[in-house]
């Protein structure tokens, strides 16, 4: 009798194990699934909302940048008008046939220093040569002396600052981007004067007579040596050309 009893017990255990899932369990699983779906939907919605807001902010920023870029030309235009007005005002101070020396004084260029403690300063020279007043003065030089305006300007500068200081002024003026062009043109006029008018056929003559330096100790004069080298090159180029 024990064996039928044991068989029944095993049968009951197997039935309990493989019985269908109760409805309550199915409901719980369904509820959990719906909850998970709502969480996913919520997260997706938030992400889309953030992307939309971010897109609007980027669009607004781009519009603001476009607005700024639109306003920049108008500011530049105002600046050009102001500059043109100041230039016209300076030109109005000069008489049509006013001599360059007088025009230099009228435009207050003689008040602008180029040296400190007898040392020609690069920044001071650049400030003078790139100033609006100097540009107006150079335009006046072209107007009244069409044949050799830079030669005439060189004469006035020499009368005001002295020949050696002008030579150094031209040298350091070439170091600044704002004054380089005019300095090179003045240098050309100066070298022509030395070679053709003053008859300085060697760089040593300029080193001694204009720069007042001892040729035997040339390496002790950095700026004077640089001018000597530039003039030596000018002489060689001139000789080779002719």
C-alpha distance (Angstrom), angle and dihedral (degrees) to the residues before:
residue distance angle dihedral
X1 . . .
X2 3.77 . .
X3 3.83 94.0 .
X4 3.85 97.5 58.3
X5 3.79 88.3 48.2
X6 3.79 92.0 52.6
X7 3.80 91.7 47.7
X8 3.79 91.1 53.0
X9 3.78 91.2 50.0
X10 3.82 92.1 52.4
X11 3.80 90.6 47.8
X12 3.80 91.7 52.6
X13 3.82 91.7 50.2
X14 3.81 92.3 50.4
X15 3.78 91.4 48.9
X16 3.79 91.8 51.5
X17 3.83 91.3 49.8
X18 3.80 97.7 49.3
X19 3.81 97.7 36.5
X20 3.94 116.4 126.8
X21 3.82 118.0 -90.5
X22 3.79 112.7 -93.6
X23 3.77 119.2 -107.6
X24 3.80 91.8 -115.3
X25 3.80 90.2 59.2
X26 3.80 90.9 50.1
X27 3.79 90.2 49.6
X28 3.79 91.5 51.0
X29 3.82 91.2 50.9
X30 3.79 91.2 48.0
X31 3.79 91.8 49.6
X32 3.78 90.9 48.9
X33 3.82 90.8 50.4
X34 3.80 92.1 50.3
X35 3.82 90.5 48.0
X36 3.82 91.2 51.5
X37 3.79 90.3 48.6
X38 3.80 90.8 51.9
X39 3.84 90.6 50.6
X40 3.80 91.4 50.6
X41 3.80 91.2 46.8
X42 3.82 90.5 48.6
X43 3.81 92.9 50.2
X44 3.80 91.7 46.9
X45 3.81 91.1 49.3
X46 3.80 92.1 50.1
X47 3.79 91.4 49.6
X48 3.79 92.0 50.0
X49 3.80 90.2 47.9
X50 3.81 91.9 50.8
X51 3.80 90.8 48.3
X52 3.80 90.1 50.0
X53 3.81 92.9 49.1
X54 3.80 91.1 45.3
X55 3.80 90.0 50.5
X56 3.78 90.8 51.3
X57 3.81 91.3 49.1
X58 3.81 91.6 49.7
X59 3.77 90.2 48.0
X60 3.80 90.9 49.7
X61 3.81 90.7 48.5
X62 3.81 91.2 50.1
X63 3.79 90.3 49.0
X64 3.80 90.2 50.6
X65 3.79 90.5 49.3
X66 3.78 90.3 49.5
X67 3.77 88.7 50.1
X68 3.80 91.0 52.5
X69 3.81 92.3 47.8
X70 3.79 89.0 51.2
X71 3.80 91.2 53.5
X72 3.83 96.2 47.6
X73 3.83 96.6 74.8
X74 3.79 90.2 51.7
X75 3.81 90.1 54.2
X76 3.80 90.3 48.9
X77 3.77 89.6 49.2
X78 3.80 91.0 52.5
X79 3.82 89.8 49.2
X80 3.82 91.3 51.0
X81 3.79 91.2 48.9
X82 3.81 90.2 50.7
X83 3.82 91.8 48.0
X84 3.79 91.5 47.7
X85 3.80 89.9 49.6
X86 3.82 92.3 52.2
X87 3.80 91.4 47.1
X88 3.80 91.0 50.4
X89 3.79 89.5 49.5
X90 3.81 91.7 52.7
X91 3.80 92.3 47.3
X92 3.79 88.7 51.4
X93 3.81 90.1 62.0
X94 3.80 92.0 63.0
X95 3.77 126.2 80.3
X96 3.80 114.1 -127.5
X97 3.82 93.7 -112.3
X98 3.81 98.8 27.5
X99 3.81 113.1 148.1
X100 3.80 116.9 -110.0
X101 3.81 94.1 -117.6
X102 3.79 90.2 53.0
X103 3.81 92.5 43.6
X104 3.81 89.1 52.6
X105 3.80 88.7 57.9
X106 3.80 94.4 41.7
X107 3.79 91.2 55.6
X108 3.82 89.5 47.6
X109 3.79 92.5 -122.9
X110 3.79 90.6 138.3
X111 3.82 87.4 65.1
X112 3.80 91.2 63.1
X113 3.79 111.0 91.6
X114 3.79 123.7 -142.3
X115 3.81 98.9 -174.1
X116 3.78 142.0 47.1
X117 3.80 120.2 -155.6
X118 3.82 89.9 -7.9
X119 3.82 91.8 -54.3
X120 3.81 118.0 117.8
X121 3.81 107.3 -126.9
X122 3.80 119.7 -145.1
X123 3.82 94.0 -145.5
X124 3.80 92.6 50.3
X125 3.79 91.6 50.1
X126 3.81 92.5 48.4
X127 3.80 89.9 49.4
X128 3.81 91.6 52.4
X129 3.81 97.8 44.4
X130 3.82 94.2 44.7
X131 3.81 96.4 43.2
X132 3.79 120.9 116.7
X133 3.81 89.4 -122.7
X134 3.81 91.9 56.7
X135 3.81 91.6 48.3
X136 3.81 90.7 52.2
X137 3.80 89.1 47.9
X138 3.82 92.2 50.7
X139 3.82 90.1 49.3
X140 3.79 88.3 52.2
X141 3.82 89.0 51.1
X142 3.80 90.5 54.8
X143 3.79 89.8 48.4
X144 3.80 97.3 52.7
X145 3.82 98.4 31.2
X146 3.77 109.8 34.8
X147 3.82 95.2 163.8
X148 3.80 98.9 57.5
X149 3.82 112.7 0.3
X150 3.81 95.3 158.7
X151 3.78 92.1 48.6
X152 3.81 88.2 54.2
X153 3.80 91.1 46.8
X154 3.81 90.0 50.0
X155 3.81 90.4 54.3
X156 3.80 92.2 52.8
X157 3.81 93.1 46.0
X158 3.81 89.9 49.9
X159 3.81 90.8 50.7
X160 3.81 90.1 52.6
X161 3.81 104.1 38.1
X162 3.81 106.2 16.8
X163 3.81 129.1 -107.7
X164 3.81 97.9 -88.7
X165 3.80 93.7 48.4
X166 3.81 90.7 48.0
X167 3.82 90.0 52.0
X168 3.81 90.3 51.9
X169 3.80 90.8 42.2
X170 3.81 89.7 56.3
X171 3.81 91.3 47.1
X172 3.81 95.2 53.2
X173 3.80 92.0 36.9
X174 3.80 88.1 67.0
X175 3.81 89.4 60.9
X176 3.79 94.1 67.0
X177 3.80 121.7 73.2
X178 3.82 92.0 -143.3
X179 3.81 94.8 54.0
X180 3.81 102.4 28.1
X181 3.80 98.3 97.9
X182 3.79 97.3 51.0
X183 3.83 91.2 41.7
X184 3.81 91.1 55.7
X185 3.80 91.6 50.1
X186 3.80 91.0 49.6
X187 3.81 89.7 48.0
X188 3.78 90.7 54.2
X189 3.81 90.0 51.8
X190 3.80 91.0 46.9
X191 3.80 95.4 49.8
X192 3.80 90.3 47.4
X193 3.81 89.5 53.0
X194 3.79 92.4 49.1
X195 3.78 94.2 47.9
X196 3.82 102.9 36.5
X197 3.81 105.3 25.3
X198 3.81 104.0 28.0
X199 3.82 93.1 33.7
X200 3.79 94.2 -134.8
X201 3.78 97.1 161.7
X202 3.80 95.5 174.0
X203 3.78 133.5 48.3
X204 3.80 89.0 -129.2
X205 3.81 90.3 65.0
X206 3.80 91.0 55.4
X207 3.80 91.0 45.2
X208 3.80 90.6 55.5
X209 3.82 105.0 31.3
X210 3.81 102.0 35.1
X211 3.78 105.6 24.2
X212 3.81 93.4 36.6
X213 3.79 92.8 -139.8
X214 3.80 132.8 138.8
X215 3.79 110.6 -106.2
X216 3.81 91.0 -154.1
X217 3.80 90.6 63.9
X218 3.80 97.9 37.7
X219 3.81 93.2 140.3
X220 3.79 89.5 64.2
X221 3.82 92.1 64.7
X222 3.80 109.2 65.6
X223 3.80 99.0 178.9
X224 3.78 95.5 37.4
X225 3.79 89.8 49.4
X226 3.82 90.5 51.9
X227 3.82 90.7 52.2
X228 3.80 89.6 46.7
X229 3.82 89.7 53.1
X230 3.81 93.9 47.8
X231 3.81 92.2 49.3
X232 3.80 91.5 46.4
X233 3.81 88.8 55.2
X234 3.82 90.1 47.9
X235 3.81 90.6 53.4
X236 3.79 92.5 49.0
X237 3.81 91.9 48.5
X238 3.81 90.8 48.0
X239 3.81 93.4 49.3
X240 3.79 92.2 47.1
X241 3.81 90.6 48.7
X242 3.79 95.6 52.2
